[in-house]
Amino acid sequence: TKLFRLIFLVLGALLIILSPEMSKSAMFYYSNAMILGIVLVILIVLFQ
């Protein structure tokens, strides 16, 4: 579980560092919306 916390800490720091660059990209918004939609569909199917 400590490894997961470290991985999420590093990923979070990377997201914060790269956020100004990513916010300029329309592809970033589309891909995030698609990923969010897919995750929501999977959760809905799992918890029916």
N, CA, C and O atoms as a Tripos MOL2 file, in Angstrom:
@<TRIPOS>MOLECULE
protein
  192   191    48     0     0
PROTEIN
NO_CHARGES

@<TRIPOS>ATOM
      1 N           0.8220   -1.2080    0.0000 N.3       1 THR1
      2 CA          0.0000    0.0000    0.0000 C.3       1 THR1
      3 C           0.8630    1.2670    0.0000 C.2       1 THR1
      4 O           0.4420    2.3030   -0.5160 O.2       1 THR1
      5 N           2.0610    1.1880    0.5740 N.am      2 LYS2
      6 CA          2.9330    2.3660    0.5540 C.3       2 LYS2
      7 C           3.4010    2.6670   -0.8630 C.2       2 LYS2
      8 O           3.5810    3.8280   -1.2330 O.2       2 LYS2
      9 N           3.5970    1.6120   -1.6570 N.am      3 LEU3
     10 CA          4.0320    1.8220   -3.0360 C.3       3 LEU3
     11 C           2.9620    2.5630   -3.8230 C.2       3 LEU3
     12 O           3.2730    3.4600   -4.6070 O.2       3 LEU3
     13 N           1.6900    2.1870   -3.6150 N.am      4 PHE4
     14 CA          0.5970    2.8710   -4.3090 C.3       4 PHE4
     15 C           0.5510    4.3440   -3.9300 C.2       4 PHE4
     16 O           0.3330    5.2030   -4.7840 O.2       4 PHE4
     17 N           0.7560    4.6360   -2.6520 N.am      5 ARG5
     18 CA          0.7280    6.0290   -2.1960 C.3       5 ARG5
     19 C           1.8570    6.8200   -2.8440 C.2       5 ARG5
     20 O           1.6660    7.9700   -3.2390 O.2       5 ARG5
     21 N           3.0270    6.2110   -2.9520 N.am      6 LEU6
     22 CA          4.1690    6.8810   -3.5790 C.3       6 LEU6
     23 C           3.9050    7.1220   -5.0600 C.2       6 LEU6
     24 O           4.2080    8.1930   -5.5860 O.2       6 LEU6
     25 N           3.3360    6.1160   -5.7320 N.am      7 ILE7
     26 CA          3.0230    6.2510   -7.1580 C.3       7 ILE7
     27 C           2.0190    7.3730   -7.3720 C.2       7 ILE7
     28 O           2.2010    8.1990   -8.2670 O.2       7 ILE7
     29 N           0.9570    7.4180   -6.5610 N.am      8 PHE8
     30 CA         -0.0450    8.4730   -6.7110 C.3       8 PHE8
     31 C           0.5350    9.8440   -6.3800 C.2       8 PHE8
     32 O           0.1520   10.8400   -6.9940 O.2       8 PHE8
     33 N           1.4530    9.9060   -5.4160 N.am      9 LEU9
     34 CA          2.1080   11.1720   -5.0870 C.3       9 LEU9
     35 C           2.9090   11.6840   -6.2770 C.2       9 LEU9
     36 O           2.8360   12.8640   -6.6200 O.2       9 LEU9
     37 N           3.6740   10.7930   -6.9050 N.am     10 VAL10
     38 CA          4.4810   11.1810   -8.0640 C.3      10 VAL10
     39 C           3.5800   11.5850   -9.2280 C.2      10 VAL10
     40 O           3.8390   12.5930   -9.8850 O.2      10 VAL10
     41 N           2.5200   10.8080   -9.4930 N.am     11 LEU11
     42 CA          1.5990   11.1500  -10.5830 C.3      11 LEU11
     43 C           0.9130   12.4870  -10.3320 C.2      11 LEU11
     44 O           0.7490   13.2820  -11.2570 O.2      11 LEU11
     45 N           0.5160   12.7380   -9.1050 N.am     12 GLY12
     46 CA         -0.1190   14.0040   -8.7640 C.3      12 GLY12
     47 C           0.8270   15.1730   -8.9570 C.2      12 GLY12
     48 O           0.4340   16.2080   -9.4950 O.2      12 GLY12
     49 N           2.0680   15.0200   -8.5260 N.am     13 ALA13
     50 CA          3.0590   16.0840   -8.6980 C.3      13 ALA13
     51 C           3.3090   16.3450  -10.1810 C.2      13 ALA13
     52 O           3.4300   17.4970  -10.5970 O.2      13 ALA13
     53 N           3.3850   15.2770  -10.9820 N.am     14 LEU14
     54 CA          3.5710   15.4450  -12.4280 C.3      14 LEU14
     55 C           2.4000   16.1860  -13.0520 C.2      14 LEU14
     56 O           2.5940   17.0660  -13.8910 O.2      14 LEU14
     57 N           1.1790   15.8310  -12.6420 N.am     15 LEU15
     58 CA          0.0010   16.5220  -13.1770 C.3      15 LEU15
     59 C           0.0320   18.0080  -12.8450 C.2      15 LEU15
     60 O          -0.2950   18.8460  -13.6860 O.2      15 LEU15
     61 N           0.4260   18.3300  -11.6190 N.am     16 ILE16
     62 CA          0.4830   19.7390  -11.2210 C.3      16 ILE16
     63 C           1.5600   20.4770  -12.0160 C.2      16 ILE16
     64 O           1.3480   21.6090  -12.4500 O.2      16 ILE16
     65 N           2.7060   19.8370  -12.2050 N.am     17 ILE17
     66 CA          3.8000   20.4790  -12.9410 C.3      17 ILE17
     67 C           3.4280   20.6710  -14.4070 C.2      17 ILE17
     68 O           3.7270   21.7100  -14.9950 O.2      17 ILE17
     69 N           2.7720   19.6670  -15.0010 N.am     18 LEU18
     70 CA          2.4640   19.7170  -16.4320 C.3      18 LEU18
     71 C           1.1430   20.4080  -16.7510 C.2      18 LEU18
     72 O           0.8100   20.5910  -17.9220 O.2      18 LEU18
     73 N           0.3830   20.7960  -15.7210 N.am     19 SER19
     74 CA         -0.9600   21.3330  -15.9740 C.3      19 SER19
     75 C          -1.0000   22.5760  -16.8640 C.2      19 SER19
     76 O          -1.9090   22.6690  -17.6890 O.2      19 SER19
     77 N          -0.0780   23.5370  -16.7560 N.am     20 PRO20
     78 CA         -0.1690   24.6900  -17.6740 C.3      20 PRO20
     79 C          -0.0500   24.2750  -19.1430 C.2      20 PRO20
     80 O          -0.7350   24.8200  -20.0080 O.2      20 PRO20
     81 N           0.8210   23.3110  -19.4110 N.am     21 GLU21
     82 CA          1.0020   22.8540  -20.7920 C.3      21 GLU21
     83 C          -0.2100   22.0630  -21.2680 C.2      21 GLU21
     84 O          -0.6580   22.2270  -22.4030 O.2      21 GLU21
     85 N          -0.7440   21.1960  -20.3880 N.am     22 MET22
     86 CA         -1.8740   20.3550  -20.7860 C.3      22 MET22
     87 C          -3.1450   21.1690  -20.9760 C.2      22 MET22
     88 O          -3.9880   20.8090  -21.7970 O.2      22 MET22
     89 N          -3.2960   22.2580  -20.2320 N.am     23 SER23
     90 CA         -4.5300   23.0340  -20.3290 C.3      23 SER23
     91 C          -4.6390   23.7690  -21.6610 C.2      23 SER23
     92 O          -5.7160   24.2440  -22.0180 O.2      23 SER23
     93 N          -3.5320   23.8680  -22.3970 N.am     24 LYS24
     94 CA         -3.5680   24.5070  -23.7210 C.3      24 LYS24
     95 C          -4.0400   23.5380  -24.7990 C.2      24 LYS24
     96 O          -4.3800   23.9570  -25.9060 O.2      24 LYS24
     97 N          -4.0620   22.2500  -24.4840 N.am     25 SER25
     98 CA         -4.3410   21.2270  -25.4890 C.3      25 SER25
     99 C          -5.8060   20.7960  -25.4510 C.2      25 SER25
    100 O          -6.3010   20.3410  -24.4200 O.2      25 SER25
    101 N          -6.4940   20.9420  -26.5840 N.am     26 ALA26
    102 CA         -7.8850   20.4920  -26.6660 C.3      26 ALA26
    103 C          -7.9600   18.9660  -26.5650 C.2      26 ALA26
    104 O          -8.9180   18.4250  -26.0140 O.2      26 ALA26
    105 N          -6.9540   18.2780  -27.0950 N.am     27 MET27
    106 CA         -6.9320   16.8130  -27.0460 C.3      27 MET27
    107 C          -6.9560   16.3230  -25.5940 C.2      27 MET27
    108 O          -7.5570   15.2920  -25.2940 O.2      27 MET27
    109 N          -6.3140   17.0510  -24.7140 N.am     28 PHE28
    110 CA         -6.3060   16.7040  -23.2920 C.3      28 PHE28
    111 C          -7.7260   16.6900  -22.7320 C.2      28 PHE28
    112 O          -8.0960   15.7770  -21.9930 O.2      28 PHE28
    113 N          -8.5150   17.6930  -23.0800 N.am     29 TYR29
    114 CA         -9.8920   17.7610  -22.5830 C.3      29 TYR29
    115 C         -10.7400   16.6260  -23.1550 C.2      29 TYR29
    116 O         -11.5020   15.9950  -22.4230 O.2      29 TYR29
    117 N         -10.6140   16.3630  -24.4510 N.am     30 TYR30
    118 CA        -11.4050   15.3000  -25.0750 C.3      30 TYR30
    119 C         -11.0360   13.9350  -24.5080 C.2      30 TYR30
    120 O         -11.9140   13.1240  -24.2100 O.2      30 TYR30
    121 N          -9.7420   13.6820  -24.3590 N.am     31 SER31
    122 CA         -9.3290   12.3680  -23.8580 C.3      31 SER31
    123 C          -9.7610   12.1790  -22.4040 C.2      31 SER31
    124 O         -10.1730   11.0850  -22.0190 O.2      31 SER31
    125 N          -9.6690   13.2290  -21.6010 N.am     32 ASN32
    126 CA        -10.1190   13.1100  -20.2120 C.3      32 ASN32
    127 C         -11.6150   12.8760  -20.1280 C.2      32 ASN32
    128 O         -12.0700   12.0900  -19.2980 O.2      32 ASN32
    129 N         -12.3870   13.5440  -20.9720 N.am     33 ALA33
    130 CA        -13.8360   13.3410  -20.9730 C.3      33 ALA33
    131 C         -14.1690   11.9100  -21.3770 C.2      33 ALA33
    132 O         -15.0610   11.2940  -20.7930 O.2      33 ALA33
    133 N         -13.4650   11.3770  -22.3670 N.am     34 MET34
    134 CA        -13.6980    9.9960  -22.7980 C.3      34 MET34
    135 C         -13.3500    9.0160  -21.6760 C.2      34 MET34
    136 O         -14.1130    8.0900  -21.4010 O.2      34 MET34
    137 N         -12.2170    9.2160  -21.0410 N.am     35 ILE35
    138 CA        -11.7940    8.3250  -19.9580 C.3      35 ILE35
    139 C         -12.8000    8.3710  -18.8120 C.2      35 ILE35
    140 O         -13.1660    7.3330  -18.2610 O.2      35 ILE35
    141 N         -13.2440    9.5730  -18.4560 N.am     36 LEU36
    142 CA        -14.2310    9.7100  -17.3840 C.3      36 LEU36
    143 C         -15.5290    8.9950  -17.7470 C.2      36 LEU36
    144 O         -16.1160    8.3120  -16.9080 O.2      36 LEU36
    145 N         -15.9770    9.1480  -18.9820 N.am     37 GLY37
    146 CA        -17.1970    8.4820  -19.4340 C.3      37 GLY37
    147 C         -17.0740    6.9730  -19.3830 C.2      37 GLY37
    148 O         -17.9980    6.2840  -18.9500 O.2      37 GLY37
    149 N         -15.9410    6.4570  -19.8220 N.am     38 ILE38
    150 CA        -15.7250    5.0070  -19.8200 C.3      38 ILE38
    151 C         -15.7200    4.4710  -18.3930 C.2      38 ILE38
    152 O         -16.3250    3.4360  -18.1140 O.2      38 ILE38
    153 N         -15.0400    5.1720  -17.4910 N.am     39 VAL39
    154 CA        -14.9920    4.7410  -16.0880 C.3      39 VAL39
    155 C         -16.3910    4.7490  -15.4790 C.2      39 VAL39
    156 O         -16.7580    3.8240  -14.7540 O.2      39 VAL39
    157 N         -17.1740    5.7870  -15.7690 N.am     40 LEU40
    158 CA        -18.5380    5.8510  -15.2320 C.3      40 LEU40
    159 C         -19.3980    4.7080  -15.7590 C.2      40 LEU40
    160 O         -20.1690    4.1150  -15.0040 O.2      40 LEU40
    161 N         -19.2750    4.3950  -17.0420 N.am     41 VAL41
    162 CA        -20.0410    3.2850  -17.6150 C.3      41 VAL41
    163 C         -19.6460    1.9680  -16.9510 C.2      41 VAL41
    164 O         -20.5100    1.1550  -16.6210 O.2      41 VAL41
    165 N         -18.3520    1.7580  -16.7560 N.am     42 ILE42
    166 CA        -17.8880    0.5280  -16.1080 C.3      42 ILE42
    167 C         -18.4460    0.4330  -14.6880 C.2      42 ILE42
    168 O         -18.9010   -0.6310  -14.2690 O.2      42 ILE42
    169 N         -18.4120    1.5490  -13.9430 N.am     43 LEU43
    170 CA        -18.9470    1.5380  -12.5780 C.3      43 LEU43
    171 C         -20.4440    1.2610  -12.5670 C.2      43 LEU43
    172 O         -20.9340    0.5160  -11.7180 O.2      43 LEU43
    173 N         -21.1680    1.8550  -13.5020 N.am     44 ILE44
    174 CA        -22.6130    1.6300  -13.5730 C.3      44 ILE44
    175 C         -22.9080    0.1620  -13.8740 C.2      44 ILE44
    176 O         -23.8040   -0.4290  -13.2710 O.2      44 ILE44
    177 N         -22.1590   -0.4240  -14.7980 N.am     45 VAL45
    178 CA        -22.3670   -1.8330  -15.1480 C.3      45 VAL45
    179 C         -22.0190   -2.7320  -13.9640 C.2      45 VAL45
    180 O         -22.7310   -3.6980  -13.6900 O.2      45 VAL45
    181 N         -20.9330   -2.4230  -13.2640 N.am     46 LEU46
    182 CA        -20.5160   -3.2610  -12.1390 C.3      46 LEU46
    183 C         -21.5090   -3.2220  -10.9840 C.2      46 LEU46
    184 O         -21.7260   -4.2370  -10.3220 O.2      46 LEU46
    185 N         -22.1120   -2.0670  -10.7340 N.am     47 PHE47
    186 CA        -22.9560   -1.9120   -9.5480 C.3      47 PHE47
    187 C         -24.4430   -1.9150   -9.8650 C.2      47 PHE47
    188 O         -25.2380   -1.3430   -9.1200 O.2      47 PHE47
    189 N         -24.8230   -2.5500  -10.9580 N.am     48 GLN48
    190 CA        -26.2490   -2.6690  -11.2890 C.3      48 GLN48
    191 C         -26.9510   -3.5540  -10.2730 C.2      48 GLN48
    192 O         -28.1570   -3.7770  -10.3780 O.2      48 GLN48
@<TRIPOS>BOND
     1     1     2 1
     2     2     3 1
     3     3     4 2
     4     3     5 am
     5     5     6 1
     6     6     7 1
     7     7     8 2
     8     7     9 am
     9     9    10 1
    10    10    11 1
    11    11    12 2
    12    11    13 am
    13    13    14 1
    14    14    15 1
    15    15    16 2
    16    15    17 am
    17    17    18 1
    18    18    19 1
    19    19    20 2
    20    19    21 am
    21    21    22 1
    22    22    23 1
    23    23    24 2
    24    23    25 am
    25    25    26 1
    26    26    27 1
    27    27    28 2
    28    27    29 am
    29    29    30 1
    30    30    31 1
    31    31    32 2
    32    31    33 am
    33    33    34 1
    34    34    35 1
    35    35    36 2
    36    35    37 am
    37    37    38 1
    38    38    39 1
    39    39    40 2
    40    39    41 am
    41    41    42 1
    42    42    43 1
    43    43    44 2
    44    43    45 am
    45    45    46 1
    46    46    47 1
    47    47    48 2
    48    47    49 am
    49    49    50 1
    50    50    51 1
    51    51    52 2
    52    51    53 am
    53    53    54 1
    54    54    55 1
    55    55    56 2
    56    55    57 am
    57    57    58 1
    58    58    59 1
    59    59    60 2
    60    59    61 am
    61    61    62 1
    62    62    63 1
    63    63    64 2
    64    63    65 am
    65    65    66 1
    66    66    67 1
    67    67    68 2
    68    67    69 am
    69    69    70 1
    70    70    71 1
    71    71    72 2
    72    71    73 am
    73    73    74 1
    74    74    75 1
    75    75    76 2
    76    75    77 am
    77    77    78 1
    78    78    79 1
    79    79    80 2
    80    79    81 am
    81    81    82 1
    82    82    83 1
    83    83    84 2
    84    83    85 am
    85    85    86 1
    86    86    87 1
    87    87    88 2
    88    87    89 am
    89    89    90 1
    90    90    91 1
    91    91    92 2
    92    91    93 am
    93    93    94 1
    94    94    95 1
    95    95    96 2
    96    95    97 am
    97    97    98 1
    98    98    99 1
    99    99   100 2
   100    99   101 am
   101   101   102 1
   102   102   103 1
   103   103   104 2
   104   103   105 am
   105   105   106 1
   106   106   107 1
   107   107   108 2
   108   107   109 am
   109   109   110 1
   110   110   111 1
   111   111   112 2
   112   111   113 am
   113   113   114 1
   114   114   115 1
   115   115   116 2
   116   115   117 am
   117   117   118 1
   118   118   119 1
   119   119   120 2
   120   119   121 am
   121   121   122 1
   122   122   123 1
   123   123   124 2
   124   123   125 am
   125   125   126 1
   126   126   127 1
   127   127   128 2
   128   127   129 am
   129   129   130 1
   130   130   131 1
   131   131   132 2
   132   131   133 am
   133   133   134 1
   134   134   135 1
   135   135   136 2
   136   135   137 am
   137   137   138 1
   138   138   139 1
   139   139   140 2
   140   139   141 am
   141   141   142 1
   142   142   143 1
   143   143   144 2
   144   143   145 am
   145   145   146 1
   146   146   147 1
   147   147   148 2
   148   147   149 am
   149   149   150 1
   150   150   151 1
   151   151   152 2
   152   151   153 am
   153   153   154 1
   154   154   155 1
   155   155   156 2
   156   155   157 am
   157   157   158 1
   158   158   159 1
   159   159   160 2
   160   159   161 am
   161   161   162 1
   162   162   163 1
   163   163   164 2
   164   163   165 am
   165   165   166 1
   166   166   167 1
   167   167   168 2
   168   167   169 am
   169   169   170 1
   170   170   171 1
   171   171   172 2
   172   171   173 am
   173   173   174 1
   174   174   175 1
   175   175   176 2
   176   175   177 am
   177   177   178 1
   178   178   179 1
   179   179   180 2
   180   179   181 am
   181   181   182 1
   182   182   183 1
   183   183   184 2
   184   183   185 am
   185   185   186 1
   186   186   187 1
   187   187   188 2
   188   187   189 am
   189   189   190 1
   190   190   191 1
   191   191   192 2
@<TRIPOS>SUBSTRUCTURE
     1 THR1         2 RESIDUE 1 A THR
     2 LYS2         6 RESIDUE 1 A LYS
     3 LEU3        10 RESIDUE 1 A LEU
     4 PHE4        14 RESIDUE 1 A PHE
     5 ARG5        18 RESIDUE 1 A ARG
     6 LEU6        22 RESIDUE 1 A LEU
     7 ILE7        26 RESIDUE 1 A ILE
     8 PHE8        30 RESIDUE 1 A PHE
     9 LEU9        34 RESIDUE 1 A LEU
    10 VAL10       38 RESIDUE 1 A VAL
    11 LEU11       42 RESIDUE 1 A LEU
    12 GLY12       46 RESIDUE 1 A GLY
    13 ALA13       50 RESIDUE 1 A ALA
    14 LEU14       54 RESIDUE 1 A LEU
    15 LEU15       58 RESIDUE 1 A LEU
    16 ILE16       62 RESIDUE 1 A ILE
    17 ILE17       66 RESIDUE 1 A ILE
    18 LEU18       70 RESIDUE 1 A LEU
    19 SER19       74 RESIDUE 1 A SER
    20 PRO20       78 RESIDUE 1 A PRO
    21 GLU21       82 RESIDUE 1 A GLU
    22 MET22       86 RESIDUE 1 A MET
    23 SER23       90 RESIDUE 1 A SER
    24 LYS24       94 RESIDUE 1 A LYS
    25 SER25       98 RESIDUE 1 A SER
    26 ALA26      102 RESIDUE 1 A ALA
    27 MET27      106 RESIDUE 1 A MET
    28 PHE28      110 RESIDUE 1 A PHE
    29 TYR29      114 RESIDUE 1 A TYR
    30 TYR30      118 RESIDUE 1 A TYR
    31 SER31      122 RESIDUE 1 A SER
    32 ASN32      126 RESIDUE 1 A ASN
    33 ALA33      130 RESIDUE 1 A ALA
    34 MET34      134 RESIDUE 1 A MET
    35 ILE35      138 RESIDUE 1 A ILE
    36 LEU36      142 RESIDUE 1 A LEU
    37 GLY37      146 RESIDUE 1 A GLY
    38 ILE38      150 RESIDUE 1 A ILE
    39 VAL39      154 RESIDUE 1 A VAL
    40 LEU40      158 RESIDUE 1 A LEU
    41 VAL41      162 RESIDUE 1 A VAL
    42 ILE42      166 RESIDUE 1 A ILE
    43 LEU43      170 RESIDUE 1 A LEU
    44 ILE44      174 RESIDUE 1 A ILE
    45 VAL45      178 RESIDUE 1 A VAL
    46 LEU46      182 RESIDUE 1 A LEU
    47 PHE47      186 RESIDUE 1 A PHE
    48 GLN48      190 RESIDUE 1 A GLN
